[in-house]
Amino acid sequence: GDARVRGQTGVVSERRGSYPFIDFRLLNNTTLSGEIGTKKKVKRLLSFQRYFHASRLLRGIVPQASLYLLDEDYLGQARHMLSKVGMWDFDIFLFDRLTNGNSLVTLLCHLFNVHGLIHHFQLDMVTLHRFFVMVQEDYHSQNPYHNAVHAADVTQAMHCYLREPKLANFLTPSDIMLGLLAAAAHDVDHPGVNQPFLIKTKHHLASLYQNVSVLENHHWRSTIGMLRESRLLAHLPKELTQDIEQQLGSLILATDINRQNEFLIRLKSHLDNQDLRLEDAQDRHFMLQIALKCADICNPCRVWDLSKQWSERVCEEFYRQGDLEQKFELEISPLCNQQKDTIPGIQIGFMTYIVEPLFERWAQFTGNTPLSENMLNHLRRNKAKWRSLLHKQHSSSRSNDHSGQVTGSQEQTLNEEETP
């Protein structure tokens, strides 16, 4: 199978079937920052190939079972939180602190047990834990948004969706395991920049995947590498493991935001025609794709305190990319200009054009369950709060500008909001 390898930077990447992935932390290295000043140099840096690859397993370096050196009170609080893991107001930030930064591993171990997957698939607990640690460690903790806490949040949301009666009544153990694994690994090894950035800097992954779902393909291939290296499923029939790998890819690739309309149109057609047959594995898989898409962008549907934190984190990641693009004299990507793109403006647009259409259809599918109604209510309240904050910024800018003009992005967002 494909072995995963660790280069000089200490970041795990793939070997054989895929290529190593650049560690964008190099760009923050002060010794390098003074030497790089041209597009040519940054492109060369971004296509850097690490060397001295050696498999962790070949070197005998096996991830050890983490010993959570926590006060008993913290462990008790974490266990108490897990008893309410199906509640929509679950605070993943608190849970991450209580587990000493091991929210994803702890959550996955609990959910695999709760859903009976360990027994059903005869999984070895040590191997399972080792695989979860590999996944968690392959996220970049320096990313404000695309990190292991986001993966844990998406996994917790996926657990909630898998319990919706309309879906739960038809799910097989394989469906549940695929849903949880895809949620946990859907952004693994995310560099903190988006696909257009990789394309315009001529990153080798953009070439490898021909500029199509570049990051999603990388997340999938990275996950397969870890699965094979861990040998978690080695005891299962080869045909079954191959099917699991392909379905994982199909689920993770569905999170590409560029395919949003494709999935919405198909979902609308199914709902309008009432032709979803969840006894059919193909239709169940499609709804798992929709569930993962919902889980991935559910932040605006959380309680305000949690939703606001996620909004600030994702915008901070956008702004970091914009600063990087400005530093290397590249065109600043949409939503990444901190001087023009405000957090309220970004969030209102995201909620209006991406989140609302998807969650309204999800509510239609579930039959307007309490969870779906709760999410839509949070979404509407949060959007109203962001709109209020945007108007406060608008008023403030007017009072500071005697001409009474607002920034272009604010004006555009206000116009969009006023359009019926």
Residue pairs with C-beta under 8 A, 6 or more apart in sequence:
1 228
1 229
1 231
2 14
2 15
2 16
2 17
2 18
2 224
2 225
2 228
2 229
3 15
3 16
3 55
3 57
3 58
3 225
3 228
3 229
4 12
4 13
4 14
4 15
4 55
4 56
4 134
4 222
4 225
4 226
4 229
5 12
5 13
5 14
5 15
5 20
5 53
5 54
5 55
5 56
6 12
6 13
6 53
6 54
6 56
7 13
7 20
7 23
7 50
7 51
7 52
7 53
8 50
8 51
8 52
9 23
9 25
9 26
9 50
10 23
11 21
11 23
11 140
11 189
12 56
12 134
12 137
12 138
12 189
13 19
13 20
13 21
13 50
13 189
13 222
14 20
14 21
14 221
14 222
14 225
15 53
15 55
15 225
17 221
17 224
17 225
18 208
18 218
18 221
18 222
18 225
19 49
19 204
19 205
19 208
20 49
20 50
20 53
21 189
21 191
21 205
21 218
21 222
22 45
22 46
22 47
22 48
22 191
22 203
23 191
24 140
24 191
24 192
24 193
25 140
25 142
26 32
26 45
26 48
27 33
27 42
27 45
27 324
32 45
35 41
36 42
36 45
36 328
37 328
38 328
38 329
39 328
39 329
39 330
42 201
42 328
42 330
43 201
43 202
46 198
46 201
46 202
46 203
47 201
47 202
47 203
47 204
49 204
55 229
56 62
56 63
56 229
57 229
62 130
63 130
63 133
63 134
63 137
65 126
65 129
65 130
65 133
66 102
66 105
66 129
66 133
68 75
68 99
68 100
68 102
69 100
70 78
70 98
70 99
70 100
74 98
74 100
75 98
77 98
78 95
78 98
78 99
78 106
81 90
81 91
81 94
81 95
81 98
82 106
82 107
82 110
84 90
85 107
85 110
85 111
85 114
85 156
85 159
86 159
86 160
86 163
88 160
88 302
88 371
88 374
88 375
89 302
89 303
89 306
90 156
91 306
92 103
92 149
92 152
92 153
92 156
92 306
93 149
93 306
93 309
95 103
95 106
95 107
95 152
96 102
96 103
96 149
96 152
99 105
99 106
101 141
101 148
102 136
103 148
103 149
103 152
104 132
104 135
104 136
104 139
104 148
104 149
104 151
104 152
104 155
104 184
105 129
105 132
105 133
105 136
107 152
107 155
107 156
108 132
108 135
108 155
108 180
108 184
109 128
109 129
109 132
111 155
111 159
111 180
112 118
112 123
112 128
112 177
112 180
115 162
115 173
115 176
115 177
115 180
116 173
117 123
117 173
117 176
117 177
117 180
118 125
118 128
120 173
121 173
121 177
121 233
121 236
122 235
123 232
124 232
127 230
127 231
127 232
128 232
130 230
131 226
131 227
131 230
131 232
132 184
134 226
134 229
134 230
135 151
135 184
135 185
135 188
135 223
135 226
136 148
136 151
138 188
138 189
138 222
138 226
139 146
139 147
139 148
139 151
139 187
139 188
139 189
139 190
140 146
140 147
140 189
140 190
140 191
140 192
141 147
141 148
142 192
143 190
143 191
143 192
143 317
144 192
144 313
144 314
144 316
144 317
144 320
145 192
145 310
145 313
145 314
145 316
145 317
146 187
146 190
146 192
146 317
147 190
150 187
150 310
151 183
151 184
151 185
151 186
151 187
151 188
152 184
153 299
153 310
154 183
154 184
154 186
154 187
154 292
154 295
154 296
154 298
155 180
155 183
155 184
155 295
157 183
157 294
157 295
157 298
158 179
158 180
158 182
158 183
158 291
158 292
158 295
159 180
160 371
161 167
161 179
161 291
161 294
161 295
162 168
162 171
162 176
162 179
162 180
162 291
164 366
164 369
164 371
164 372
165 366
165 369
166 278
166 365
166 366
166 367
166 369
167 278
167 284
167 287
167 291
167 366
169 278
170 278
170 279
170 284
171 179
171 284
172 284
174 244
175 284
175 285
175 288
177 244
178 244
178 247
178 248
178 251
178 288
179 251
179 288
179 291
179 292
181 223
181 248
182 248
182 251
182 252
182 288
182 292
183 292
183 295
185 219
185 222
185 223
185 226
185 248
185 252
186 216
186 219
186 251
186 252
186 255
186 292
186 296
187 215
187 219
187 255
188 219
188 222
188 223
188 226
189 218
189 219
189 222
190 215
190 219
191 198
191 215
192 317
192 320
192 321
193 321
193 324
194 215
194 321
194 333
195 206
195 211
195 213
195 214
195 215
195 258
196 333
197 321
197 324
197 325
197 333
198 205
198 206
198 214
198 215
199 206
199 211
199 214
200 330
200 331
201 330
203 214
205 214
205 215
205 217
205 218
206 214
208 214
208 217
209 217
209 218
213 253
213 256
213 258
213 259
215 256
216 252
216 253
216 255
216 256
217 253
219 252
220 248
220 249
220 252
220 253
223 248
223 252
224 245
224 248
224 249
227 233
227 245
233 240
233 241
233 244
234 241
236 244
247 285
250 285
250 289
251 285
251 288
251 289
251 292
252 292
253 259
254 263
254 289
254 290
254 292
254 293
255 292
255 293
255 296
257 354
260 293
260 354
260 358
263 289
263 290
263 293
264 357
264 358
264 361
266 286
267 286
267 290
267 361
267 365
268 361
270 276
270 283
270 286
271 361
271 364
271 365
276 283
276 287
276 365
277 283
278 284
278 287
287 365
290 358
290 361
290 362
290 365
291 362
293 358
294 358
294 359
294 362
297 350
297 354
297 355
297 358
298 359
298 375
299 306
299 307
299 310
299 311
299 314
300 307
300 311
300 347
300 350
300 351
300 355
300 378
300 379
300 382
300 383
301 307
301 355
301 359
301 375
301 376
301 378
301 379
301 382
302 310
302 378
303 378
304 378
304 381
304 382
304 385
307 378
307 382
308 382
311 343
311 346
311 347
311 386
312 343
315 335
315 341
315 343
315 346
315 347
318 333
318 335
318 336
318 341
318 346
319 336
319 337
319 338
321 333
321 336
322 332
322 333
322 336
322 337
322 338
322 341
323 338
324 330
325 331
325 332
325 333
325 336
326 332
334 341
335 341
335 346
337 409
340 407
340 408
340 409
341 409
342 390
342 393
342 407
342 409
342 410
342 413
343 386
343 389
344 386
344 387
344 389
344 390
344 393
344 413
345 390
345 409
345 410
345 412
345 413
347 382
347 383
347 386
348 383
348 386
348 387
348 390
348 413
348 416
348 417
349 413
349 416
351 379
351 382
351 383
351 386
352 383
352 416
352 417
355 379
356 379
359 372
359 375
359 376
359 379
360 376
362 372
363 369
363 372
363 373
363 375
363 376
366 372
387 417
390 410
390 413
390 414
393 410
394 406
394 410
394 414
397 406
397 407
397 410
398 404
398 405
398 406
406 414
